[in-house]
């Protein structure tokens, strides 16, 4: 194999290694974001449930979370 071919192969292997590392890092970011979305979704559901219960306790007939927006 000539020197140009070896140099080209070395550059390609280095580029592939960098892409592999970047892919791993992005995968970790996505996994963390997915866990955060799940956690935040649970919190929003809990808050909506608590708000609906407070609305019912205060004498409201339809929980806020079940009411249609005014523009409907």
C-alpha positions in Angstrom: 0.0 0.0 0.0 1.5 3.4 -0.9 1.9 6.3 1.6 -1.0 8.3 0.1 -3.4 5.3 0.5 -2.2 4.7 4.1 -2.6 8.4 5.0 -6.1 8.4 3.5 -7.0 5.2 5.4 -5.7 6.7 8.6 -7.8 9.9 8.1 -10.9 7.8 7.4 -10.3 5.7 10.5 -9.8 8.8 12.6 -13.0 10.4 11.2 -14.9 7.2 11.9 -13.7 7.2 15.5 -14.8 10.8 16.0 -18.2 10.0 14.5 -18.6 7.0 16.7 -17.8 9.1 19.8 -20.2 11.8 18.7 -22.9 9.2 18.2 -22.4 7.8 21.6 -22.5 11.2 23.2 -25.7 12.2 21.3 -27.3 8.9 22.4 -26.6 9.7 26.0 -28.1 13.2 25.6 -31.2 11.7 24.0 -31.6 9.1 26.8 -31.3 11.9 29.5 -33.8 14.1 27.7 -36.2 11.2 27.3 -36.0 10.5 31.1 -36.5 14.2 31.8 -39.6 14.4 29.5 -41.1 11.4 31.2 -40.5 13.0 34.6 -41.9 16.3 33.6 -45.0 14.7 32.0 -45.7 12.9 35.3 -45.4 16.2 37.2 -47.8 18.0 34.8 -50.3 15.2 35.1 -50.0 15.4 38.9 -50.5 19.2 38.8 -53.5 18.9 36.5 -55.0 16.3 38.8 -54.4 18.4 41.9 -55.9 21.5 40.2 -59.0 19.5 39.1 -59.4 18.3 42.7 -59.1 21.8 44.1 -61.7 23.0 41.5 -64.1 20.3 42.6 -63.5 21.1 46.3 -64.2 24.8 45.8 -67.6 23.9 44.4 -66.9 23.9 40.7 -68.8 21.5 38.6 -66.3 20.7 35.8 -62.6 20.3 36.6 -60.5 22.8 34.9 -58.5 20.1 33.1 -61.8 18.9 31.5 -63.2 22.2 30.4 -63.0 23.3 26.8 -61.1 26.5 26.1 -63.4 29.5 25.5 -62.7 29.6 21.7 -64.3 26.2 21.2 
